[in-house]
Amino acid sequence: MHGIGKTEMVRLLAQEKNIPLVYIAPAQFEEMGDLIGMPRVDDSSEHRTVTRFAPPAWTPTAEGPGILLLDDFNRADDRILRGIMQLLQYYELVSWSLPRRWLIVLTANPDGGDYSVTSLDDAMLTRMLHVTMTFDVNAWARWAEQAGVDYRGIHFVLAYPELMSGRRTTPRSLVQFFQALPAFDRLEEHLPLLKMLGEATLDTETIEAFIQFVHLRLDRLPGPTEILETTDFDAMEKRITRLVRDGETRRMDMLSLLTGRINSHLLGRKSGLSAQETENLKRFILSDELPNDLRLAMAQQLTASRKPELMHLYSIPEISRLLLEKM
């Protein structure tokens, strides 16, 4: 699937492990010299003059661990692909070798007719391990929290995860669209402009769903950081009540979305909870607006993570009883 974050995942892995990453896009190579380097005359020998290849400047030289990323690998010309075969099997070419403890990672889109890619024969395919990536909305939400994506955009993706695999709508194109949201305080006042921006990057059904998302007031839900860090939870609770109450009826879509957002935030963050955040989380879970099934599902997911700062939920009598009843 295109736009799912394959390249970004490799970059983040290298960053997390604090190891060097060398990025190349073989589709940019025009000739074999871009891969193996250019010839030079070596007359240093007393016996004969020979031609040697000077490796390209991007080739790694220091011992690993490290990652050599060949991005969109199968968009390269067939001749370049054939030249890479030796590198995949022996980690070397005629002019240079990968240092010890370097890993080669390739990204590609499938050869299914929808992408402008070069078909790979069996000899090439058997030189690599294959992993198929699929979109996981909760994993994406945790990444988006850390990446600073506008919280209303994360709300939208969690509310409409089925839209993430369109022709133009992908996690990547949605993030591009969401970059415009911080400029608008109240989205409903700027729907024509948002519609124009959305139609420039997304499928029609996606932007129609986003307009509906705004009409349903789902964008007005507070973000998890607002809820957890508020110093006036009573005011926050009243705000949530005004949003989720439709007369005597509770908006279960809003409550389900809100609990999912808070869980994604808590499961994705690397720091612990302050005393204020812990108290606000407890009060949110015990809020009268939250039905028992959502309260239980939220607590189960948080405690299943085994994160020490979330295990304290077992110490809350009302929640521990719910959890123990379902064991």
C-alpha positions in Angstrom: 0.0 0.0 0.0 1.4 3.4 -1.0 1.6 6.2 1.6 1.5 3.8 4.6 4.8 5.0 6.1 7.2 2.3 5.0 10.1 4.7 4.5 9.3 6.6 7.7 9.2 3.4 9.7 12.8 2.6 8.7 14.0 6.1 9.4 12.4 6.0 12.9 14.0 2.6 13.6 17.4 3.9 12.7 16.8 7.0 14.9 15.5 4.9 17.8 18.5 2.6 17.7 20.9 5.5 17.1 22.5 3.9 14.1 23.4 5.5 10.7 20.9 5.3 7.8 22.0 5.6 4.2 19.1 6.4 1.9 19.1 5.9 -1.9 16.4 5.8 -4.5 17.5 3.4 -7.3 14.8 4.9 -9.6 17.1 8.0 -9.8 19.9 6.0 -11.2 20.4 6.5 -14.9 23.3 4.1 -15.5 25.3 1.4 -13.7 28.0 4.0 -12.8 25.5 5.5 -10.3 25.5 2.1 -8.5 29.1 0.8 -8.8 30.9 4.1 -9.3 33.1 5.5 -12.0 36.3 4.0 -13.5 39.7 5.6 -12.8 43.2 4.7 -14.0 45.5 3.2 -11.3 49.1 3.3 -12.4 50.6 2.8 -8.9 51.7 -0.7 -9.7 55.2 -1.3 -11.1 54.0 -4.1 -13.3 50.9 -2.7 -15.1 48.3 0.0 -15.2 44.8 -1.1 -14.4 41.3 0.4 -14.3 39.6 0.5 -11.0 36.2 1.8 -9.9 35.8 4.7 -7.5 32.8 3.8 -5.3 29.9 6.4 -5.2 30.1 8.9 -2.3 27.0 7.5 -0.6 28.4 4.0 0.1 29.0 3.3 3.8 32.5 2.9 4.9 32.4 2.6 8.8 31.5 -0.7 10.5 27.9 -1.1 11.5 25.4 -1.6 12.8 23.7 0.5 10.1 20.9 0.4 7.5 21.2 0.8 3.7 17.7 1.7 2.6 16.8 1.2 -1.1 13.6 3.1 -1.3 10.9 2.3 -3.9 13.3 -0.3 -5.1 11.2 -1.8 -7.9 10.7 1.6 -9.6 14.3 1.4 -10.9 15.1 0.4 -14.5 15.4 -3.3 -15.1 19.1 -3.0 -15.8 19.7 -1.3 -12.4 17.8 -4.1 -10.7 19.9 -6.7 -12.3 23.0 -4.9 -11.1 21.7 -4.9 -7.6 21.3 -8.7 -7.4 24.9 -9.3 -6.3 24.6 -6.7 -3.6 21.5 -8.4 -2.2 23.1 -11.8 -2.1 26.7 -11.1 -1.2 26.5 -7.5 0.3 29.1 -6.4 -2.3 29.5 -5.2 -5.8 32.6 -5.1 -8.1 33.7 -1.8 -6.7 32.7 -1.8 -3.0 31.4 -3.9 -0.2 29.0 -3.1 2.7 30.9 -3.0 6.0 30.2 -5.6 8.6 26.9 -5.5 10.5 25.0 -3.4 7.9 21.5 -4.4 6.9 19.9 -3.8 3.5 16.2 -2.8 3.6 14.1 -2.4 0.5 10.7 -0.8 0.1 8.4 -1.4 -2.8 4.8 -1.3 -4.0 3.2 -4.4 -5.5 3.4 -5.3 -9.1 -0.3 -5.5 -9.5 -1.0 -3.1 -12.4 -1.8 0.0 -10.3 1.8 1.1 -9.9 4.5 2.1 -12.3 7.0 -0.5 -11.2 9.4 -3.1 -12.8 8.4 -6.7 -12.4 10.9 -8.8 -10.4 11.7 -12.3 -11.5 12.0 -15.3 -9.2 15.8 -15.1 -9.0 15.5 -11.6 -7.6 12.6 -12.4 -5.3 14.4 -15.3 -3.6 17.3 -13.1 -2.6 15.2 -11.2 0.0 12.7 -11.7 2.9 9.3 -10.3 2.2 7.1 -8.5 4.7 3.7 -7.1 3.7 2.7 -3.9 5.5 -0.9 -3.1 6.4 -2.5 -0.1 8.0 -3.2 -0.2 11.7 -5.3 2.7 12.8 -4.3 2.5 16.5 -0.6 2.2 15.7 -0.9 5.2 13.3 -2.7 7.2 16.1 0.1 6.6 18.5 2.6 7.7 15.9 0.5 10.8 15.0 0.4 11.8 18.7 4.2 11.8 18.8 4.6 13.5 15.4 2.4 16.4 16.5 -0.4 15.8 14.0 -3.4 18.1 14.7 -5.7 16.2 17.2 -8.8 16.8 15.1 -7.1 15.0 12.3 -6.4 12.0 14.6 -10.0 12.2 15.7 -11.1 11.9 12.0 -8.8 8.9 11.2 -10.1 7.0 14.3 -13.7 7.8 13.3 -13.3 6.7 9.7 -10.4 4.2 9.5 -12.0 2.5 6.4 -11.1 5.5 4.3 -7.4 5.1 4.7 -6.7 2.9 1.6 -8.1 5.0 -1.2 -6.4 5.9 -4.5 -5.4 9.4 -3.3 -6.3 9.1 0.3 -3.5 7.5 2.2 -2.0 8.1 5.7 0.6 10.3 4.0 -1.8 12.5 2.0 -4.0 12.8 5.1 -1.1 14.1 7.2 -0.4 16.6 4.4 -4.0 17.8 4.6 -4.0 17.9 8.4 -1.0 20.2 8.4 -3.5 23.0 7.4 -5.8 22.5 10.3 -3.9 24.4 13.0 -4.7 27.6 11.0 -8.4 27.2 11.7 -9.8 27.4 15.2 -13.4 26.5 14.3 -13.4 24.3 11.3 -17.1 24.8 10.6 -16.4 28.4 9.7 -14.0 27.5 7.0 -15.6 24.5 5.2 -15.3 25.9 1.6 -11.6 26.4 2.0 -11.1 23.1 3.7 -13.1 21.4 1.0 -10.9 23.0 -1.7 -7.7 21.9 0.2 -9.0 18.4 0.7 -10.0 17.9 -2.9 -6.5 18.9 -3.9 -5.0 15.9 -2.1 -7.7 13.4 -1.1 -10.4 11.2 -2.7 -13.9 12.8 -3.0 -15.5 10.4 -0.5 -12.8 11.3 2.1 -13.4 15.0 2.0 -17.1 14.4 2.0 -16.7 12.3 5.2 -14.5 15.1 6.7 -17.2 17.7 6.1 -19.7 15.3 7.7 -17.3 14.8 10.6 -17.3 18.6 11.2 -21.1 18.8 10.9 -21.4 16.1 13.5 -19.2 18.2 15.8 -16.7 15.4 16.2 -13.9 17.9 15.6 -14.9 19.8 18.8 -13.9 17.0 21.1 -11.0 18.0 23.2 -7.7 16.3 22.6 -6.3 13.9 25.2 -3.6 16.3 26.3 -6.3 18.9 27.1 -8.2 16.4 29.2 -5.2 15.0 31.1 -3.5 18.3 31.7 -6.4 20.5 32.7 -6.3 22.2 36.1 -10.1 22.5 36.1 -11.5 19.1 35.4 -15.0 20.1 36.5 -15.1 22.7 33.6 -13.7 20.0 31.2 -16.4 17.6 32.2 -19.1 20.1 31.6 -17.6 20.8 28.2 -17.6 17.1 27.3 -21.2 16.8 28.6 -22.4 19.6 26.4 -20.8 18.0 23.4 -22.0 14.4 23.9 -25.5 15.1 25.1 -28.2 15.3 22.4 -31.2 15.9 24.7 -31.5 12.9 26.9 -29.4 10.8 24.5 -25.7 10.4 24.8 -23.6 10.5 21.6 -21.9 7.1 21.9 -19.9 7.8 18.7 -18.3 10.8 20.4 -17.6 8.9 23.7 -16.2 5.9 21.8 -13.9 8.2 19.8 -12.8 10.2 22.9 -11.9 7.0 24.9 -10.0 5.7 21.8 -8.0 8.9 21.5 -7.0 9.0 25.2 -5.9 5.3 25.0 -3.9 5.9 21.9 -2.2 8.9 23.5 -1.4 7.0 26.8 -0.2 3.9 25.0 2.0 5.9 22.7 3.7 8.3 25.1 7.1 7.5 26.5 6.9 9.6 29.7 5.0 8.7 32.8 1.9 10.5 34.2 2.1 13.4 36.6 -0.1 13.5 39.7 -2.5 15.9 37.9 -2.7 13.7 34.9 -3.3 10.6 37.0 -6.1 12.2 38.9 -7.7 13.6 35.6 -7.5 10.1 34.0 -9.2 8.6 37.1 -12.0 11.2 37.0 -12.5 10.7 33.2 -12.9 7.0 33.5 -15.3 7.3 36.4 -17.3 10.1 34.7 -21.1 9.7 34.7 -21.1 10.2 31.0 -19.1 7.1 30.3 -21.2 3.9 30.1 -19.8 0.8 31.8 -18.9 -1.0 28.6 -16.7 1.8 27.4 -15.2 2.3 30.9 -14.3 -1.4 31.0 -12.9 -1.5 27.5 -10.8 1.5 28.1 -9.4 0.1 31.4 -8.7 -3.3 29.9 -6.7 -1.8 27.0 -4.7 0.4 29.3 -3.9 -2.2 32.0 -3.1 -4.8 29.3 -0.1 -2.6 28.3 1.6 -3.4 31.6 2.9 0.2 31.7 3.6 0.9 35.4 1.9 4.3 35.3 -1.3 2.7 34.0 -1.4 -0.3 36.3 -2.5 2.1 39.1 -6.0 1.7 37.6 -6.2 -1.5 39.6 -6.1 0.5 42.8 -9.3 2.3 41.9 -12.1 0.2 43.5 -14.7 0.9 40.9 -12.4 0.0 38.0 -10.8 -3.0 39.7 -14.2 -4.5 40.3 -15.1 -4.1 36.7 -11.8 -5.7 35.6 -12.0 -8.6 38.0 -15.6 -9.4 37.0 -14.5 -9.9 33.4 -11.5 -12.2 34.3 
